[in-house]
Every structure is written in C-alpha cells, then in structure tokens.
C-alpha cells in the first residue's frame, strides 16, 4: 500500500472520563476505496473513537494522521475540513426543513446576498440521484421514512466532498431490501475512492461488504483481520472467549397455558389469530414485511384495539384496548423501539426501572422511594447493568444495557407473560447472549415468553415453538425440531388457506428459489 492510499491513521489513541478508561492505546487505519469494519461490543469504545474523528471529543494521548500528516480535530468544522463525515444511528437532520435545506445546512449557495434556492435544489437533486433515492429536494424531512433519511444523510456527506465516511449501525432499522440498496450505494462509494468506516453488530454483513475488520475490546484494539474471517473467530475476538453455543436455549418443563389468544381480528390488519403460550415456554413469531406480527402483540398487550376475539391470561379474559388491565394481569411488552416506547431517556436508571411498579409502591399519595431504590438496585445487579450508578441518565447507557433496563422494569413487576419484540436489535453479540440467558431464567422460573424477531436464526435457536405469520394470518406452527430456515420461509411466503387455528406442520415444506433470505416485519407503527 502506498502512502497516497492511506486516508486516515490513528496511533495509540487514549481517552479517559472520570473513573473510566474509554480508549487505551487504540490503533486503526483507513485506505482509499475500502470498507473497514469497526467491531466490538457495546461499551467497547467504538462510539468514543468515532466521536474523536468527528470532533466531539479530544484525545488524551496518541495521534491522528490524515493523508500522512498529524492533525488536531477539535470541532465538527475541523472534521469536515479534513473530508470526514459521520452518519450516526440517530440522524442529524432538521425535521421541518426540506431535504435540500438539510443537505446544505449552513452552506447554502448564495446569489446577490440571498440564498440561491434554485441552485441549491438543483445541486441536491444531483446528489440524491447519485445515492439512488427518489425523493424531491423540496420534500420536508419529517415526511420521509428511515431508509430515505439515511440516503439524505449520505447525500449530505457527499456534498461535503467527504473522503472518509463513518457509518454507525446504518442497517439497524432497515428491511432486507433497504439493506441491499444501502450496500449497493456503499460499494459505489468505495469504487469512487471513498474510505468507509462501517460499524455493525450484524456479523453476516461483514463478509458481504467489508474488506478489513478492526476489533475493539474494553477500549483496546485487539486485532485486525480480513473480512472473510469466520464469525466464530470474530466473536472470540469481541468478547474474549469463544461462545460455543450462540443461542443457549435451556428447555424448561412447560406448565399450564398462561396466555391464550382466540379468534383475534383487526379488520384489514390481522385475522382469526389463535395460539397459546405455556408456563416455561418460548414461542417465536416469524413472518415477512407486513405480516402483522407487531400489530398482533400490541393488540394482545392492549396498546392497539381489535374488532373480535379474546385474550386470556391464566384463563381470565382481558378487556380490549386496555394496557392497565393487561399489566395488572401480568403481561409485559418490550417494544421494538426501546428508545421511543420502552424508556424515558432523560430519566435515571432507577426511575426507568420503577416505571411499572410506581403505582403499587404508592400509598396515600406518597411513593415508597426507598423501597423502589432497593428493588432497582437488586434488579440492576441481577441483570448486570453496566452503569456508573442508579442515578445515571438512561440515554447514556449502551444499547444492550438500555435493553436490560427495559426488561428489568417488567421483572420488578413480577410479569407472568413477557412479550419481546426484536429483543436484540442493535446490540452486540455478548449482550445478546446475556439477553438469551435472561430468557432462560424467566422460563425456568415459570414465566411465558412470546418473542418476535427479524433474525431468523435467533427465532430458530431460542423458540420451543414457532408461529409463522403471512398476510395477517398464522400460516402454520412448527415445533423446535421441525423449524428450519426452509420450513419457516416456505410458510412465510405462502398464502394461508382457510382461517382457523394454526396448522401443525408435519413436514418441512419445500421453499422456492425466490424466497427472501431474511425475515423482517413492518416498521411503520
């Protein structure tokens, strides 16, 4: 490799915060026209590193070189001048402005002292065409879906003539089709000579897109390997130990049905849904985009209405569209959008853990704060929440630790039936295994778990039974022994026949060559 090919080099970078060493001698380099994957568990130091490159943090030691010259990045302007653009998980766009205004925010072209709107929109149209997104430069950003927002962010980066593009978990909330489109854009940028730092928790994406991988563990760079490195070895480098069993499901003895759903129908959304989840059991729900999985469990929890059918917990029917009744009966829901629906981000870990039990802890109009604090401390320790203390603001936790807090609030409420919607989305391999072990502990204690996941291996690895939804109906039910990727996908792409109780598949149906390779659900709730 010639020096001309090296866009960026980090040598021995160190960063500390009060009581925490975030980075301790990290080395990293990026070449022109490559995708270099930055891999590590939540809390390993990846976010701190990219914030150094974007100017949000200053290093305490080490050095950063751009084009072979040592540089100091003290602000976002410094980063932009060096041709570095960062696309974070939470987009940095202004909802009420147009696409063109967002792309050129603070850099609008001017004519005779006034913003040249015609030129700005024309330039934006060229950039949008380059990233292959069909959206008007005049559209308001608030009107766009996640995938288009991401393309606008990429267009914005290209408008800065970025030579280095940092992408932080860009596929976390995209469907498989959107992921493929994003990958094609990234490959084109790589061909154009852009160097891309790509952060992901989806190991299968590394071989599909990456060239090299640098693994960070506990603030140190522990290895640089080719993107073709087997997943088992990547996991070993990330967590410092080999995970012999990626999905460590421990089957528990099943008891009586805790959750019974019969004939549940919401016209135009889902139809005649019927199933049971027994004590000690994990039932997975699989399906394609728009199959209706999330809509069904939200109706079961009382968050959304339904037109017909019954939901019973322990044999007692619940009122429709009544979250309090569902919670009182012992149902808990961990939603797919943990930040938007599962947490109060500006509150502390302690306050979030006590959200569900606050009513029960209130006597004579006064909350038993001491009791709540003791309970929160116990559950945080039990779940291994990594935090500075119970008073830490929950938005500052890593994704895996935020998910533990969401689950923990239901454990404090002694939940009988826990519904998990995308329980491990956006969290790293080590944290995933901790969530799986928690599921095992719940079922061993006699709880029932209903789990939706777009990660088909996760559904297969952790479920005792799998319900497959297609077009708003249950197309079939598979035992753990019958459930394979082929048998699930064959049901997921089928047209369900006569509505009724889910059919028990006795053999794995043949799949078709056109069957999708990933199971995803509707995102637009």
N, C-alpha and C positions, 0 to 999 in steps of 0.2 A: 504494500500500500504506500503510495507517495504521500508526502505531507499535504499536497494540494487536495487530496481526497478527504482529509480529516477536517470535519466541520467544528467539532467540539471535543474537548478533553477535560475531565475532572480528575484531579490527583489529590488523594489524601484528604478529602473534604471532611470537616468535623463541625458539628453543630450541637450545642447544649442548650437546654432550657432548665429552669430551676428544678433541680432534683432528677433531671432526665438527660441522658446522653442519646440524642436522636440519631446522629450520624457520627461514626467513629472510624475515619480513615477510608472513605468510600472512593473507589476508582471506577471510572466509566468513560467511554469514548464513543463518538458517533461519526460515521463516514457518510460522504455524499452518496445519495442513491441507495440507502439501506433502511430496513426496518429493524431497529434494535429494541428488543423487548426488555422491559424492566419488570422483574418478577419478584414477588415477596409477599409475605402475609400482611394483613392489616397491622399497622403499627411497626412494620419493619424499617420504615424510614423513606419509603418511595415519595410520599407527599412532601416531606421536608426537602428532599432533593430537588423536586421539580419547582418548589417554591423558591429555592436558591436561584434556579435558572430563570425564573420569571420576575425576580427582583423583590419578592415579598419578604424573604429572609436574607440575612447576610451571614456568610460562613464565619466560624470562629477560628478555623485553621484550614490549611490546604489551599489549592488554587484552581481557577477555572481558566482554560485557554480556548480561544475562538480563532480559527484559522492559524494556529500555531503561536498566537500572541496572548500573553496573560491579560485578562480583563477583570474589571470590577463591575458587578451588576448590583446596583443599589436601588433600582427602581424599575417599574414596568417600562418606562421610556428607554432606559439603558438596554433592557432585554430586546425591545422592538428594534432599536438601532443596530443591534447585532444580528438581526434577522431571526430571532427566536419568538415563536408564537405558541401559546399554550391553550388547549381546549380542555377545560375542567369538566368533571361529571355534572356539576351544576352550572349551566351555561351563563355566560357573562353578556347577556343581551337585555335591552330595554323593551319591555312588552308593548308599550304604547307608541313606540317609534316604528317606522317602516323598515323593511328589510334593507333597502339602500341606506337609510339613515344609520342603521346599526353597523353595517359593513364599514362605513366611512366616518363613524362617530369621532368627532374631534379633529377630523382630517378632511372635511367636506371641501370639494373643489369650489373655487370662488371666481366670480366674474364681475368686474366693476364693484368690488367690495361686498357683493351679495353671493349667497350660496347658489352655485350653478346646478340647480336641481335636475335639469335635463341631462347634463353631462354625468352627474352622479348616478342617475338611474341607468344611463346607458353603460357606464363602467361596471355597475353592479350586475347588469344583465349578462355582460361578457363573463364575469367571474362565476355567476350562477350556472351559466351554460358549461363552463369548464368543469364544475363539480357535478354536472349532470342532474340538477334538480329543477323541476318545472314549477317555478314559483315567481310571481310578479315582484319586481323590485319595490312596487308600491304597497304590497300587502303588509298589514300590521303583523308584527312578530307574534302577538298574542293569539293570532288566528292559526298558527302553524302547529303541526304535531312534532313529536320528539325527533323523528328522523330528519325532517326538514330543518328544524332548528340546528341540528348538528351540521348539516350541509351549509347553512348560513354561517356558522362559526368557522368552518373550513374556508369558505369564500372570504370571510373577514381576514383570516390568516394569510391567504394568498394575496389580498390587497396590500398587505404589509411587505410583500415580496419576501415572505419567510423562507429561509434556507433550512431552518430547523423547526419541525412541527412536533409538539408534545401532545399526545392524546391520552387522557386519563380515563380509563374504563369506558371507551367510546361505545361498546356494544352492550352495556349492562341492561338497557331498556329497549333494545331493538328486536324486532322479529327476525327470523332467519332470512327472509327476503331482504330486509333492510340491511342486515349484516353483510350479505353478499354484495349489495350495492356499495356499501361503505368500503369493503375490501377492494372492489374494482377501482374506486377513487384513490385509495391509498397506493395501490400498485401503480397507477398512472403517475401519481406524485413522485413515487420512488423512481420511475423511469425518467421523470423530468429532472432528477438530481436532488430532490429534497431529501434530507435526512429526517427520519421519523423515529421518535421515542414513543413506544407503544406500551401502555400499561394495561394488563388484563389479568383476570382471575380464571378465565376460560382456557385451560391448558390446550384444548384441541385447536384453538386459534393460532397458537404459536407456530406449529409446523406449517399451517395453511398460509401464513402471512409473513412470518419473521425470517430474519437472516441470522441474527445472533441473539443470545439471551444473557443478561447480567442478573444474577440472583443476589438480593439483599436480605440478610437475616440479622435481626437485632442490631440494626444500624451499621452493619459491616457488609462489604461486598465479599461474598463467599465463593464466587465462581463465575466464569464467563464461558459459555458452552454454545455449540451450534444449535440452531432452532430445531434441528432434527433429533435432538436428544430425547430419549424415551420419557414419557410422562412420569414413570416411577422414579427416575433419577432426578427430574425436576422437583418432584415432591420432596424427595430426600434432601435436596439442597435447600429448599424453602424452610422446612420445619426441623431439620437437623436430625431426623430419624426417618426410617422407612415406614410407610403406612401399608402394612401387609394387606389390610382389607379397607378399601376406600369407603365402602358403605357397610359399617359394622352393625347390621341389624341383629339384635338379640331377640329371638321369638319368645313371646311371653304366653302363658296359658290364657286363653280367652274366656270371658265370662258372659254375662247377660248383655243384651243389646242396650247400650246407653243412649244411642241416637238412632231414631227410626224416622225415615222420611218416606211419605206415601203420596203418590199422585201429584207431586208438586209441579205447578204450572204457572208460568207467567206468559200470557199470550204474546206471541211474536219473539220470545226470547228463549224459553226452555219449556219442555213439555213432558208431563207424566213421569217425573223423576222419582224413583223409588230405590232406597238402599238402607242398609243398617250398618252401624259401626259398633262393635262389641268392646267390652272392657278388655284392655290388654292388647288391642289390635291397632295396626296402622293400615288405613285404607287410602290408597292413592287414587287420584283422578287425573287421567291423561286426556289429551284432545288437541285438535289443531286450532289455529287462529279463529276466533269467533265461535268456538264450540259451545260456549256458555258456562264454563267451569266456575269462573269467579262470580258470575251472576247468581249461580245456584247457591254457593256457600254464603254469599252476602244475604240472600233471602232466608237461608236457614238461621243465620245469626240475627235476623230481624232488621238489618240495615236497609234492605230494599223490600218492597211489597211483592206479594204474589197473588194470583187470582183464585187458585184452587189448590187443594191438597192439605196435608197435615205434617207438622214437625213435632215429634215427641222426644222428650228426654226422660229416661227411666220410666217410660210408659205413660207419662203425663203430657197432654198436648199443650203447645205454646200458642199464645196469641200471635197473629200475623203482624209483621212490621213493628215489633216491639223489642228493641235491643235490651231494655232493662229486664224484661221477662226472660229473655234468653240468658242473660248474665246471671240472674237470680237462680235459674235452673242449672247453671254450671257450664254454660257454653262460653268459650273464649275464642276470639279471632285475632290472629296475627296477619295483618293485611299485606298485600304485595308491595304497597307503597309505605314502607315503615316510617319514612320521614314526614310524609304528608298526612298519614292517617293513624300511625301507631305511636307517635311520640309528640311531646310538646318540647320542641328543640331548645327553647330558651330557658326551660326549667332544668333543675338539677336531676341527677340520677335518682336521688332519694324521692323527689317529688313525682317523677315518672313511674317509679316502682309502686308508689302508693295510689296511683290514679284510680284503680279499680276498687280498692278496699277502703277508700276515704269515707264513703257513706257509712259502711259498717263500723268504722273507727270513730264516728261522730256521735257524741252523747250530749244531749242538752244543748245542742248548737256548737259544742266545742270538739275539735278534733284531737284525738289522743296522739299528739305529735311524738311523744317519747316512744309509744308502742309502735307507731309507724316507722320510726327511725330504727328501732331494734330489728323489726321484721325486714326492713330494707337491707340492713347490714348483713343479716343472716342469708337472705336470698342472693345478694351480690357475691358473697363469699362462696356460697354453694355453686353458683354458676361460673365463678372465676372471672367476673367482670374486671377487666384491666382499667383502672382509673386512679386518679390522684386522691380521690375521696368521694364520699356520697354527695358532697356539695358541688362536684364538678358538673358544669353545664353539659347536657347530654349531646348537644350538637358537636362537641369537641371530641367525642369518642370515635373510634374506628367503626366501620360498618358492622363487623362481627360483634363488637361489644354493644353497639346500639341494638342489634337484634336480640342479644341476650337480655337486655333491659325490657324490650317489648314482650318477650316470652316470660320474663321474671314477674311482671305485674300480674299475669294470669296464674302463675304458680302460687303467688301470695293469696290469690282469691280461691285457692283450692278447686281449680277448674276440673270438671269431670270429662268434658269433651273439648279438646283443643283443635281448632281449625288453623292449619298453617298454609298460607297462600304464598308460594315462592319463598320458602323459609331461608334459602341460602343464596338468593340472588345478590351478586355484588360483594360477596365475602370470600375470603381466601380459603385454601384447602384445609389448613389447620383448624380454622374456626368452623368450617363445615363439619369436620369430624366431631368437634365439641358439641355442635347442634344435634348431630345424629346420636351421640351418646346421651344427650338430654332426652331425646325422643325415647330411647330405650329405657331410661329411668322412669319416665312418665308411664309408659305402658306396663313396666314391671310393677309399678305402684297401683295399677288397676285403672288408669285413665284410658280414654279412647282418643285416637288421633286421626283426623281427616286431613290429607295433605295433597295440595295441588303443586305441581312443579313442571316447568317447561324443560327441565333437564331430565330427559327420558331415562338415562342410566340411574339417576337418583330415585325416580319413581320405582324402577325395577328393583333397585338394591335395598330400598327401605320399606317397601309395602308388603303386607301379608296378603292383600288382595288388591287388584287394580280394576277400577271402573273406567271405561273408555267412553268419552262423550263425542258425538258427532252431530252437527246441525241441531243443537239444543236438546238432544235426547241421549240416553245411555244406550250405546250401541252394543255393549257387551261387558261381561265381568270375567276376569281371569284370576285364577289362583296364582300364588307366587311361582309355582312350578310351571304353569302354563304361560306366564307372562314373559315374552321376549320382545325385542325391538320389532321384529317382523309381525308378530301376532297383534301387538298394540297398534302398530301403524296400519295394518290391514283393517282393523275396526275403526280407527280414526278417520280413514278416507272412505268408509262405507256409507251407504245411505240406509239409516236404520229403518227396519220394517215396521211391523205392527207395534204401536206403542204399548208399553206394559212394563212388567218387571224386567230388570236386566237379564239378558240371556247368559247362561253359563257356557263359555266356550270350552268344548271338549278337545278340540284340536286347534293348533295354531293355523289360522287361515293363511293362504299364500298372499304375499304382498306383490305390488306391481312395481315395475321399473320406475314409474313416475312418482312413486310415493315420496313425500317430503322426508328429509333426513333429520329433522328436529321437530319436537312437539312444542308449539307455542300457543298462547292464549291471547284473547282480545285485551288490548291495553287501554282502550278508551273509556274507562269507567268514570 
